[in-house]
Amino acid sequence: MKYRNLGSAGVKVSTLCLGAMTFGEADETSFMHKVGSDEATAHAVLDRALEKGINFVDTADVYGQDGLSERVVGNWFERRKTRDQIVLATKFRFTMGSGPNRSGASRYRIVRCVEDSLRRLKTDRIDLFQIHMQDITVGEDETLRALDDLVRAGKVVYIGCSNYAAYRLMSSIWTARTGHLTPFVTLQAQYSLVSRDIEREHVPLCRETGLGILPWSPLAGGFLTGKFERGVAPAPGSRLAERADRLKRYDTPRNWAIIDAVRSVAAEANATPSAVSLAWLLSRPQVSSVIFGARTVAQLDDNLAAVDLELSPRQLESLDKASAFELGYPYDFIRGIQPSW
């Protein structure tokens, strides 16, 4: 395993982060119904990840239902006594429970969310506490001051954000600097060969301010595993079979060209398409760790190969070209004048 700093923070994390979204069998009330693994399987995946050097685990209060994923991870900590071997990340912001304060990023709710997550995770601290999405109804100052208080109280070590617009992220960074508050050290964002939109604003912003990027959905919901073919229905039981509308979204000439390029590089490098797709992300500027999910130990082992896969400049260029996208104005205009932008 290889390790990198978590953004500008001093702590080092494995370059692959185990995402726990699929941990636990959720019922029909959850968006994770029929796509999760039972607790015994989830614990086997965690055991294997730790054995292979992964020290970074990411979850969220909303994964499963009623904090199911957090409870599964907490039970593993209690059973294996592994808490101090893991950099633990979780998230808050989306709907949990009922009432007018069941979602959002107010001080009132943040204090409640951290206590609930600590209880479910059976721990005294959260190493990376992340707001799952910006809350336009709450001032960033209120959110940051609440998070800063949690850091000072020792309940949270570092803070991060996810799914932020670039303008809001810049506002947050400025608010933290001028108010002498604990700043975000990471941005968790959708990023893959299929989805490169954050390269317009977020990547340059993170590079300028030292934030580490934590890509989620690095395999585009399974599309970049290379298991799917044009005009062929996904195999029963696969994630894309459970989400047929998602496959339709990926069914574009650009995305099939990306798969062709990924398969070509994989054959050349004697690697899997998944490993190639993850290795490409690990080569991108500001990426601290790539979050991937694994419902089985076999899936985990397949993805671990990305750690030691070094893609050549020519291979990276072929993937870059296949996944190129329209930047739009003013980015294309700027690049036309300054190609290195």
Helices and strands as residue ranges (DSSP letters): E 3-5, E 12-14, E 16-19, H 39-51, E 56-58, H 68-80, G 83-85, E 87-92, H 107-121, E 126-131, H 140-152, E 156-162, H 166-179, E 184-190, G 197-199, H 202-209, E 212-216, G 220-225, H 239-242, H 244-250, H 253-269, H 273-282, E 290-293, H 297-304, G 305-308, H 313-322, H 331-337
